[in-house]
């Protein structure tokens, strides 16, 4: 019991630290919105590109944190992110959201990246829950309908990675330069599912529930390897596997997100399947856990090579994935792994002097010198991990006072 109370207290304190850092450093002092980047040394880059993922994750984080704490200043941050998204990212001609804008708020990359649209739904749905803004909910519903109409594969099912501004096919589907140019990916499907589950909390629509059920089926049929319980990352249009990389962070994240999605639609068959799956995927992800508690980045099955970098976000997802497994089984081994992940973060990832988290560490233990905030470095994984851990422990302590 004392161990759980300490874990909860520390994650609550860390949540406040993360939120304070973003409120102090990220708002653009000279114009609306938030900077596109703050570098590894704490310097803001006002002219950096502003990404849809960054703004959507800021929107989600501060909306969720407001619901968690009730602090009005957090809702103000959410409102700022929401206004900027609606005023600058929204495509007034074809609908949907631009992938990125420049520092003046003008469209820079105007294609429709489905991963980004999913995170926008996720952020808008949480903002509606926090601020009860009907326009936010209607925009989230509109984005859901656009994805279903233009980005869902009517032949093989699943969702295409990207389309052009007018929703026609696009040659370059890549989410980032390191990704393969394939029609479908695990990553995009995982975050569509996450977004749809978030929207379903406020909009109990039959078609939305059906889409969530279908996505869960796609993970069972195509994405999760039934032998290894690890996920394939990239696919052709007809679901042919195109990658031999294992992403430990995505596996441990999917373990709890898939279970949460099954719970959201209250489908007993899916819930039973994904309860078992949550344990199997967490067990498989242990292949990527080092003796210091940190989680490695990737494993290449083709050359049997481990990428032993330890990035910030897999550590955050490991906190939740292992704690979820503990809740489902009562096996204290999983609780120890969750706490070990947090201990690793405290020792190597958290910037205890200046706030927020470093990008990660190299295999030799040296620090990775990359941005503190930016296109991909957002307050989403770490703040969500803190909120999830705190909320789950509260539930356990209330349910079992003798723990």
N, C-alpha and C positions, 0 to 999 in steps of 0.2 A: 504493500500500500504506500509506504513512504517513497519507494522508488518511483511509483507512478505519479505521486504528488510532485516530486521534485522535477520529473520529466515535464509535467504539465506547466509548472511554474517557470521553468527555463524557456520553454517554447513560447509561452505568453510574453515573457520579457523580450525574447528575440523578435517576436511579431511587432511589438511596439517600436523596437529599434529599426527594423526594416522600413516600416511605414514612416517613421520620423525622417529617415534618410531621404526617402523619395519626396516627401512633402517639402523638405528644406532645399534639396538640390535640383530636382527635375523640372519644376515649373519655369517656363521661359519668362525671364524678368522683363523683356522688352516687347514681347508680343503675346498673343494668346497661345494656349496649349503648353506643350512640354518639349524640352530639347530632344533632338534626335539621338544624341549620344553624350555620355560623360565618360571620359577615358579612364585608364587604369590609375591615373594619378589624381583624379578628382576634378579635372578641368572640363567644363561644359563646352560643347562644340555646337554653337547656335545654328550653323549652316548645314549641319548633317541632315541627311534624308530622314524623314519621319515615316515609320512603317505602320501598316494597319495592325500587325500583330502586337507591336509595342503599345499602341493606343488602346486596343481592345483588351489587352492584359492589364493595363493600368485601370481601365474602366471596371473590369471584373474584380481586381484585387481590392480596390477601395470600396466597391459596393459590398463585396463579401465581408470585408473588415468592418464596415458600418453595421451590417447585420449581426456580426459577431460581438461588437463592443457597444454599439449605440452612440458612438462619438460623432457629433455633427460635422466636425471638420473633415472627417473622412468622406462623408457624403458630398461635401463641397468639392473635393478632389474628383470624385466620380462625375459630378455635374460638369466640371471643366473638360474632362476627357470626352464626355458624351457630346457636349456642344461642338467641340473641335471635330469629332468624327462626323457629325451630321452636317457641319458647315463646309468641311474641306475634303473628306474622303468619299462622301456619297456621290455617286454618279447621277447627275440630274437628267441625263439623256436616256441611258439604257438601264438604269437601276443598278443595285448592287454597290460595292465599295471598291475604290482603287486600291491597288497593292501598296502604293507609296505615294507620298507627296513631298515637295521640296519644303524648305524652311519658310517659304512664303505661303504655303498652303495650296500650291497648285499641283495638279496631277503630274507625277513623274513617271511611274510605271502604272499604266492604266488597265492592264490585264486583270482578269478576275481569277485570282488564285484561291482555290476552294479552301485550302487550309486557313487562309486569312479570313474568308467569309465565315467559316465555322467559328473562329475565335470571336468575330464580331457578334455573332448570334449569342455566344456564351456570355460575353460582356453585357450586351443589351438585356438579356434575360435576367441576369443578376442585378443590373441597375434597376430594372422594373420592380423586382422584389424589394429593393432597398428604397427607392424613391417613388414608386407607384406612378411613374410617368407612362401614360397610355401610349404615347407616340413611340416610346422605346420598345414596348411590347409589339406594337404593330409593325415596326421596322424589323424586328427579329422574325416575326411571322412572314413578312414579305421576303426576307432573305431565305428562309426555309423553303418557301414556295418557288423562288427563283432557282435554288439549288436542285430541287426535285424536278423542275421543268427543263432545265438546261444542262445540268451537270451529272445527272444520274444516267447510267448506261442502261438503256431499255432492252438490250440484247443479252448481255452477260451479267447484268446487275453490278452494283458498285458505283463509285463516283470517280469521274475523271479529275485529274490533278488541277487543270487550269483550262481556261478558255480566254478568248480575246475580249476586248471591252464590250463588243456587241453580242457576246455569248456564242460566237462562232468558234470552230476549232482553232487551236493555236499550235505552232510547231514546237515551241520550247515549253515543256510542261514543268521544268525543274523548280523545286521550292527554293533551292539555293545552289551555289556552284558545286558543292560537294555531293549533291544528290544526282541520281541517275535520271536521264530524260525518258521516263517511262510513264505510261498512261495512268497507272494506279500505284498507290503506296499504302503501307500499313499506317504510317504516321498521319496522313490526311484522314483515313477512315476512323482512326482512333479519336481524333479531335472533332470530327463530325458527330460521332456517337456521344462524346462528352457534351458538345453543344446542344444536341437534340435532347439529351437527358436533362440538361439545365433548363431548356425551354419548357419541357413537359411539366416541370414543377408548377408553372403558372398557366399553362395552356394545355388542357387535357383533350387534345385533338386526336381523333381516331387515326387519321393519316400519319400524324407524327408518331403515335405509338406503333403503328405498323412499320414505319421507317426504322425505328429503334430496334424492333424485333428482327427486321431484315438485316440490319447492320450486325447484330449479334450473330446471326446465322452466317454472315460472310466471314466473321472471325473464326467460327467453328469449321467452316468448309474450306476456306482458302488461306487464311492468314496465319493461324496457329498450327505449327507442325505437331500432329498427333503423337509422334514418336518422341520428340525432344521437349515438347511443351514450350518451345521458343517460337518467336514470330518471324516469318519471312518479311522482308522489307519492301521489295519492289516487284511489280507484276506487269505483264502485258495487258492489253485490253481484255483478253479472254482468260485472265488469271494464271498465265504461265509464270512460274517463278523466275525472277531476273537477278536475284542477289543471293550471295552466300554469307552475308554479314549478320551477326547476332548483336543486337543493341540491348545491353543489360538494363539500362535505364528505362527504355521503352517497355521491356518485358515486365519489370517490377511495377511500373506505372499502370500498364494495361491490366495487370492482375486485379487491382482494386477498382479501376474505372469500369471494367467490364461487369464486375459483380454489382457495382452501384447502378449501372444502366439496367441490368436485369431486374434489380430491386425497384427501379423507378416505375416500370410498367407492370410490376406485380405479377409476372408470369412465373408460376411455380416451377414449370419444367425448366425454363431458362435459368431461374434462380438456383435450382439444384445443380445444374450443369456448371454454371459459372462460379458457384461456391467451390466445387471440386477443382475447377480450372484455376481459381485464385491460388489454391495451395500448390498445384502442380507447377504453375508459372513462377511462383515465388521460390519454390525448391530449385527449379532450373536456373533461376537468376543467381543463385548462390555460387554458381561457377565463376561469376564475375566479382565476388567479394574477396578482398585481400585480407590478410591477417590483421591489418590495422583497422578493419571495419569499413574502409572505403570501397566504393564500387568502381571497377574499371569501366572504360568507355565501350569497347567493342571487341568482338572476336571474329576473325575471318576464317570460315570453315575451309576455304580453298587452300590456304597455306598454313593453317593451324596457328595463326599469329594473334596474340592478344595485344590490343591497343591499351596499354596500362596507364594512360592518362586518367585522371579523376576529375571530371567536370562537376560544377556545382549542382546541376539539376538532377542527375541520377541519385546523388546522395539524399536530396530532399524527397524524391519519390520513394527511395528505399525506406525512409522513416515511416511513410504511410503504408506502403505495400506490406512490410513485415508486421506492422502493428495490426493491420487488417487481418492478416493470417493468424495472429495471436487471438484476436477476437473470435475468429471462426472456429478455432481448434482448442484454445486454452493451452496450447503448447508454449511454454515459457522460452523455448529456444528462439522463437520468432520475436518475442518481446526483447530479448537480449540483442538480436540483430538490429532491431529498430533503434534501440538506445545506442548501440555501437555506431550506427550511422550518424546519429546526432553528436556523439563524442568526437567522431572523425571531423565533422563539420566545425565543431568548436576549436579543434586543434589545428586545422589546416585550411578551411574554406572561409570561415567568418572573419571579417576584418574587425577585430575587437577595438582597434584604435579609431578608425574613421567611419565605421558603419558599413552596412551591406556585405555582400559576399564577393570574394574573388572568383574569377572565372574557373580556376581549378589549379591542380598541380601536375607537373610532368612525372614520368615514371621515376626519375631520380629524386623526386620530392621538391624540386624547385618550382617556384610560383609561375603560373602562366600569366604573362603581361598582356591582358586584353581588357576591353572596356568594362566598366562597372555597370553601365546601363547603355542600351542601344537597340538596334533593330531586333536582336534576338535575346538580349540580356534584360529581362523584365522582372517585376516583383511578384511573379505568378507562382513559380514552383516553390520558392522558399516560404513566401507568406502563406500559401495554401497548405504546405506541409505543417507549418506551425498551428494554423487554425484546425486542420484535421486532427492532429495529435491531441491538442487541447480539448476539442469537442468530444472526441472518442473517449478520452480518459475520464472526462466529466460524466459521460454516460455510464462507463463501467463502474465508477465509484458510487454513483447514485443507485445503480442496479444491484451492486454487490458491495455494500459498505464494509464488509469484512476483508476485502482484498488486501 
